[in-house]
Every structure is written in structure tokens, then in C-alpha cells.
Amino acid sequence: MTFSGLAYFLFTLLLAIVMGGITVYYYNPKRKEKVEEPKRRMLDDEQ
């Protein structure tokens, strides 16, 4: 494998790990209330 091939592979692997980390962080059950709070605020009646 050439250097550029290895670099592309490592970069792709890094992006996959970052994407997986973001997904795990966002869908963590501990964050559910914070994630869904803006949705509830938007649907609340302001009157």
C-alpha cells in the first residue's frame, strides 16, 4: 500500500470514528431531556 493509500484509509477511519462518537453522544439516554426540550418549547402554547 502506498503512502497516499494509507493516508486516505486513516483519514476515512478517523472520520468514521468521529461520526460514531457524535452519534453516541447525541443519542445518549442521559441527554434525551436536553435534546427534546426545544421541541416541547416550540409546541407549547404561548397564550
Biopython code that builds the backbone (N, CA, C, O; Angstrom):
import numpy as np
from Bio.PDB.StructureBuilder import StructureBuilder

atoms = [
    (1, "MET", "N", (0.857, -1.180, 0.000)),
    (1, "MET", "CA", (0.000, 0.000, 0.000)),
    (1, "MET", "C", (0.898, 1.238, 0.000)),
    (1, "MET", "O", (1.884, 1.313, 0.733)),
    (2, "THR", "N", (0.541, 2.174, -0.816)),
    (2, "THR", "CA", (1.334, 3.396, -0.906)),
    (2, "THR", "C", (1.007, 4.324, 0.266)),
    (2, "THR", "O", (0.053, 4.114, 1.015)),
    (3, "PHE", "N", (1.826, 5.339, 0.386)),
    (3, "PHE", "CA", (1.602, 6.303, 1.471)),
    (3, "PHE", "C", (0.261, 7.007, 1.315)),
    (3, "PHE", "O", (-0.464, 7.183, 2.294)),
    (4, "SER", "N", (-0.073, 7.411, 0.096)),
    (4, "SER", "CA", (-1.343, 8.119, -0.117)),
    (4, "SER", "C", (-2.533, 7.203, 0.156)),
    (4, "SER", "O", (-3.549, 7.653, 0.687)),
    (5, "GLY", "N", (-2.422, 5.942, -0.197)),
    (5, "GLY", "CA", (-3.493, 4.987, 0.092)),
    (5, "GLY", "C", (-3.683, 4.809, 1.592)),
    (5, "GLY", "O", (-4.811, 4.763, 2.083)),
    (6, "LEU", "N", (-2.587, 4.711, 2.305)),
    (6, "LEU", "CA", (-2.638, 4.594, 3.758)),
    (6, "LEU", "C", (-3.214, 5.857, 4.389)),
    (6, "LEU", "O", (-3.995, 5.782, 5.337)),
    (7, "ALA", "N", (-2.826, 7.016, 3.861)),
    (7, "ALA", "CA", (-3.338, 8.287, 4.386)),
    (7, "ALA", "C", (-4.845, 8.386, 4.180)),
    (7, "ALA", "O", (-5.569, 8.790, 5.089)),
    (8, "TYR", "N", (-5.320, 8.021, 2.997)),
    (8, "TYR", "CA", (-6.760, 8.034, 2.736)),
    (8, "TYR", "C", (-7.503, 7.077, 3.663)),
    (8, "TYR", "O", (-8.567, 7.405, 4.189)),
    (9, "PHE", "N", (-6.933, 5.896, 3.856)),
    (9, "PHE", "CA", (-7.556, 4.912, 4.743)),
    (9, "PHE", "C", (-7.635, 5.434, 6.174)),
    (9, "PHE", "O", (-8.681, 5.320, 6.813)),
    (10, "LEU", "N", (-6.558, 5.999, 6.681)),
    (10, "LEU", "CA", (-6.546, 6.513, 8.052)),
    (10, "LEU", "C", (-7.489, 7.703, 8.211)),
    (10, "LEU", "O", (-8.153, 7.832, 9.239)),
    (11, "PHE", "N", (-7.553, 8.566, 7.207)),
    (11, "PHE", "CA", (-8.461, 9.707, 7.254)),
    (11, "PHE", "C", (-9.915, 9.234, 7.273)),
    (11, "PHE", "O", (-10.729, 9.756, 8.034)),
    (12, "THR", "N", (-10.239, 8.250, 6.439)),
    (12, "THR", "CA", (-11.591, 7.695, 6.406)),
    (12, "THR", "C", (-11.926, 7.034, 7.742)),
    (12, "THR", "O", (-13.036, 7.192, 8.250)),
    (13, "LEU", "N", (-10.999, 6.315, 8.296)),
    (13, "LEU", "CA", (-11.199, 5.684, 9.591)),
    (13, "LEU", "C", (-11.414, 6.735, 10.677)),
    (13, "LEU", "O", (-12.278, 6.565, 11.537)),
    (14, "LEU", "N", (-10.649, 7.804, 10.647)),
    (14, "LEU", "CA", (-10.809, 8.888, 11.613)),
    (14, "LEU", "C", (-12.194, 9.525, 11.496)),
    (14, "LEU", "O", (-12.847, 9.779, 12.508)),
    (15, "LEU", "N", (-12.640, 9.783, 10.269)),
    (15, "LEU", "CA", (-13.975, 10.366, 10.074)),
    (15, "LEU", "C", (-15.076, 9.428, 10.578)),
    (15, "LEU", "O", (-16.056, 9.886, 11.164)),
    (16, "ALA", "N", (-14.923, 8.137, 10.356)),
    (16, "ALA", "CA", (-15.912, 7.169, 10.832)),
    (16, "ALA", "C", (-15.960, 7.149, 12.355)),
    (16, "ALA", "O", (-17.040, 7.067, 12.941)),
    (17, "ILE", "N", (-14.814, 7.223, 12.990)),
    (17, "ILE", "CA", (-14.764, 7.229, 14.460)),
    (17, "ILE", "C", (-15.401, 8.502, 15.006)),
    (17, "ILE", "O", (-16.155, 8.449, 15.977)),
    (18, "VAL", "N", (-15.106, 9.641, 14.392)),
    (18, "VAL", "CA", (-15.697, 10.908, 14.830)),
    (18, "VAL", "C", (-17.210, 10.869, 14.662)),
    (18, "VAL", "O", (-17.940, 11.277, 15.565)),
    (19, "MET", "N", (-17.689, 10.388, 13.526)),
    (19, "MET", "CA", (-19.127, 10.294, 13.278)),
    (19, "MET", "C", (-19.786, 9.361, 14.291)),
    (19, "MET", "O", (-20.864, 9.666, 14.802)),
    (20, "GLY", "N", (-19.164, 8.254, 14.579)),
    (20, "GLY", "CA", (-19.692, 7.329, 15.584)),
    (20, "GLY", "C", (-19.733, 7.972, 16.962)),
    (20, "GLY", "O", (-20.698, 7.785, 17.704)),
    (21, "GLY", "N", (-18.701, 8.723, 17.310)),
    (21, "GLY", "CA", (-18.673, 9.409, 18.607)),
    (21, "GLY", "C", (-19.771, 10.446, 18.726)),
    (21, "GLY", "O", (-20.416, 10.553, 19.769)),
    (22, "ILE", "N", (-19.991, 11.217, 17.660)),
    (22, "ILE", "CA", (-21.060, 12.213, 17.671)),
    (22, "ILE", "C", (-22.414, 11.539, 17.822)),
    (22, "ILE", "O", (-23.264, 12.009, 18.577)),
    (23, "THR", "N", (-22.617, 10.442, 17.108)),
    (23, "THR", "CA", (-23.888, 9.718, 17.178)),
    (23, "THR", "C", (-24.126, 9.168, 18.577)),
    (23, "THR", "O", (-25.226, 9.303, 19.113)),
    (24, "VAL", "N", (-23.129, 8.560, 19.167)),
    (24, "VAL", "CA", (-23.273, 8.015, 20.520)),
    (24, "VAL", "C", (-23.533, 9.133, 21.528)),
    (24, "VAL", "O", (-24.360, 8.977, 22.426)),
    (25, "TYR", "N", (-22.839, 10.249, 21.384)),
    (25, "TYR", "CA", (-23.023, 11.386, 22.287)),
    (25, "TYR", "C", (-24.438, 11.946, 22.171)),
    (25, "TYR", "O", (-25.086, 12.215, 23.183)),
    (26, "TYR", "N", (-24.914, 12.119, 20.950)),
    (26, "TYR", "CA", (-26.223, 12.744, 20.736)),
    (26, "TYR", "C", (-27.365, 11.845, 21.219)),
    (26, "TYR", "O", (-28.317, 12.335, 21.826)),
    (27, "TYR", "N", (-27.281, 10.557, 20.960)),
    (27, "TYR", "CA", (-28.367, 9.647, 21.306)),
    (27, "TYR", "C", (-28.211, 9.024, 22.695)),
    (27, "TYR", "O", (-28.916, 8.067, 23.017)),
    (28, "ASN", "N", (-27.328, 9.532, 23.498)),
    (28, "ASN", "CA", (-27.147, 9.048, 24.867)),
    (28, "ASN", "C", (-28.428, 9.295, 25.658)),
    (28, "ASN", "O", (-28.942, 10.414, 25.640)),
    (29, "PRO", "N", (-28.958, 8.288, 26.352)),
    (29, "PRO", "CA", (-30.202, 8.468, 27.109)),
    (29, "PRO", "C", (-30.134, 9.587, 28.158)),
    (29, "PRO", "O", (-31.165, 10.163, 28.505)),
    (30, "LYS", "N", (-28.960, 9.894, 28.657)),
    (30, "LYS", "CA", (-28.824, 10.961, 29.649)),
    (30, "LYS", "C", (-29.110, 12.334, 29.048)),
    (30, "LYS", "O", (-29.477, 13.259, 29.772)),
    (31, "ARG", "N", (-28.946, 12.477, 27.731)),
    (31, "ARG", "CA", (-29.158, 13.759, 27.068)),
    (31, "ARG", "C", (-30.559, 13.906, 26.482)),
    (31, "ARG", "O", (-30.869, 14.944, 25.896)),
    (32, "LYS", "N", (-31.405, 12.904, 26.624)),
    (32, "LYS", "CA", (-32.710, 12.914, 25.965)),
    (32, "LYS", "C", (-33.526, 14.151, 26.332)),
    (32, "LYS", "O", (-34.109, 14.784, 25.452)),
    (33, "GLU", "N", (-33.577, 14.498, 27.586)),
    (33, "GLU", "CA", (-34.371, 15.652, 28.016)),
    (33, "GLU", "C", (-33.846, 16.946, 27.385)),
    (33, "GLU", "O", (-34.627, 17.782, 26.931)),
    (34, "LYS", "N", (-32.544, 17.102, 27.362)),
    (34, "LYS", "CA", (-31.965, 18.319, 26.787)),
    (34, "LYS", "C", (-32.183, 18.399, 25.279)),
    (34, "LYS", "O", (-32.382, 19.486, 24.736)),
    (35, "VAL", "N", (-32.146, 17.256, 24.604)),
    (35, "VAL", "CA", (-32.328, 17.225, 23.159)),
    (35, "VAL", "C", (-33.780, 17.522, 22.789)),
    (35, "VAL", "O", (-34.036, 18.217, 21.805)),
    (36, "GLU", "N", (-34.725, 17.008, 23.562)),
    (36, "GLU", "CA", (-36.137, 17.155, 23.219)),
    (36, "GLU", "C", (-36.778, 18.420, 23.785)),
    (36, "GLU", "O", (-37.917, 18.735, 23.439)),
    (37, "GLU", "N", (-36.079, 19.142, 24.641)),
    (37, "GLU", "CA", (-36.641, 20.349, 25.251)),
    (37, "GLU", "C", (-37.009, 21.421, 24.222)),
    (37, "GLU", "O", (-38.091, 21.998, 24.341)),
    (38, "PRO", "N", (-36.178, 21.723, 23.222)),
    (38, "PRO", "CA", (-36.588, 22.736, 22.233)),
    (38, "PRO", "C", (-37.851, 22.347, 21.460)),
    (38, "PRO", "O", (-38.654, 23.207, 21.098)),
    (39, "LYS", "N", (-38.018, 21.053, 21.213)),
    (39, "LYS", "CA", (-39.221, 20.600, 20.516)),
    (39, "LYS", "C", (-40.459, 20.889, 21.351)),
    (39, "LYS", "O", (-41.471, 21.355, 20.829)),
    (40, "ARG", "N", (-40.379, 20.617, 22.624)),
    (40, "ARG", "CA", (-41.531, 20.868, 23.507)),
    (40, "ARG", "C", (-41.794, 22.368, 23.622)),
    (40, "ARG", "O", (-42.951, 22.785, 23.667)),
    (41, "ARG", "N", (-40.741, 23.183, 23.671)),
    (41, "ARG", "CA", (-40.896, 24.619, 23.741)),
    (41, "ARG", "C", (-41.600, 25.161, 22.507)),
    (41, "ARG", "O", (-42.440, 26.056, 22.602)),
    (42, "MET", "N", (-41.256, 24.620, 21.360)),
    (42, "MET", "CA", (-41.848, 25.076, 20.116)),
    (42, "MET", "C", (-43.344, 24.720, 20.054)),
    (42, "MET", "O", (-44.140, 25.474, 19.493)),
    (43, "LEU", "N", (-43.715, 23.582, 20.624)),
    (43, "LEU", "CA", (-45.108, 23.137, 20.560)),
    (43, "LEU", "C", (-45.972, 23.704, 21.678)),
    (43, "LEU", "O", (-47.198, 23.605, 21.619)),
    (44, "ASP", "N", (-45.350, 24.299, 22.701)),
    (44, "ASP", "CA", (-46.138, 24.878, 23.789)),
    (44, "ASP", "C", (-46.960, 26.057, 23.296)),
    (44, "ASP", "O", (-46.547, 26.804, 22.409)),
    (45, "ASP", "N", (-48.127, 26.200, 23.893)),
    (45, "ASP", "CA", (-48.963, 27.327, 23.570)),
    (45, "ASP", "C", (-48.424, 28.563, 24.296)),
    (45, "ASP", "O", (-48.154, 28.503, 25.495)),
    (46, "GLU", "N", (-48.271, 29.650, 23.600)),
    (46, "GLU", "CA", (-47.686, 30.848, 24.200)),
    (46, "GLU", "C", (-48.735, 31.763, 24.814)),
    (46, "GLU", "O", (-48.384, 32.817, 25.344)),
    (47, "GLN", "N", (-49.977, 31.404, 24.762)),
    (47, "GLN", "CA", (-51.042, 32.276, 25.263)),
    (47, "GLN", "C", (-51.395, 31.950, 26.681)),
    (47, "GLN", "O", (-52.273, 32.588, 27.261)),
]
sb = StructureBuilder()
sb.init_structure("model")
sb.init_model(0)
sb.init_chain("A")
sb.init_seg("    ")
for serial, (resi, resn, name, xyz) in enumerate(atoms, 1):
    if name == "N":
        sb.init_residue(resn, " ", resi, " ")
    sb.init_atom(name, np.array(xyz, "f"), 0.0, 1.0, " ", f" {name:<3s}", serial, name[0])
structure = sb.get_structure()
